[in-house]
Amino acid sequence: MKKILVIAGGGKKHLTPFVEEGKKMGLDVTIASFSDLNYVTESSFVLKVGETPLNDFEIIYIRLVGKRFEDVSLLVDYAKQNGIKIVDEA
């Protein structure tokens, strides 16, 4: 089952339809806000959403960025370095 992250600036309420539709298609969809991003730098740099490393996701869909340009830049750079596909509505 493909694991997909749908992330947006601001709240997550408007992202819940992605989870429901993903289930219908046999996809494991996680929703998050850019404020859920955090990182660990102990032995190597690991970017996480909540407690889940971004490397666990095959695809990241960036829904709305708002004023979170630094966060989206960090996310996209990390995804490119780790072979995670990015989808952006722009």
N, C-alpha and C positions, 0 to 999 in steps of 0.2 A: 504494500500500500504506500503510495506517495505521500510524503509528509510536506505540507505547505504552510508557510507562515504568511499571514496577511497582517501587515503592520501599518499604522497610521499615526499622525499627530493628533493629540486630543484623546477623547474617550473611545471606548471600544463598543458601545451599544450599537452603533450603526454598522458594525462589522459582523454581528451575529448571523445574518442571513448567509454569509459565506460558509459558516460551520454547517448549517443545515443543508445547504446545497451540496457541499463537499461530501457529506455522508451519503447522500443519494447517488453520488458518482463513485463511491468507494474510495474517497480521499480522506486523509487525516489532516484536517485544517485547524491550525492554531491561530488565534487572533491576539494582537498585542498593540500596545501604544509605544511610541518611541521612549516614553519615560520608563518602560519595563526593561530597556537595554541596560546591561551592566557588563563588566569585564573583569577577568582575573589575569594577573601578570606574574604569578609565582614562578613557574618553570618556562611557560610560553604564554603568549597573548591569546586568550580565549574570550570571544564575545558571546554573550548569552542573552536570551530573552527570558526573564525570570530565572529559573534554575536550569533551563534547557540550552545547551550549547547550539549556536547557529549551525554548526556542522551536522546536526541531526536533521536539518531540513534540506530538501532537494530543490525547492523553489521558494523564493521570497517575493511576495506581491506588495509593492509599496502603493498604498491607496491614497493617502493625503499627507503631504509633508508639513504644510503650515510654516511655522517659523523654526522648524527643527533641522536646519540645513547641516549643522555640524554632525548631528546624529545620523542623518541619512548618508552623509559622506563617509563616515566611519563604517556604517553598515555595508554600503556598496563596495568600498575598498576591501573589506574583510571577505565579503562574498566572492569577489573576483579572485582574490588570492587563494580561496579554498574551493573553487569550482562550483559554487552554488549559483544557480540561475536566478536572475533578477527580472521581474516584470514590473513596469512602471506605466501608469495610465497616460502619462504625458506624451 
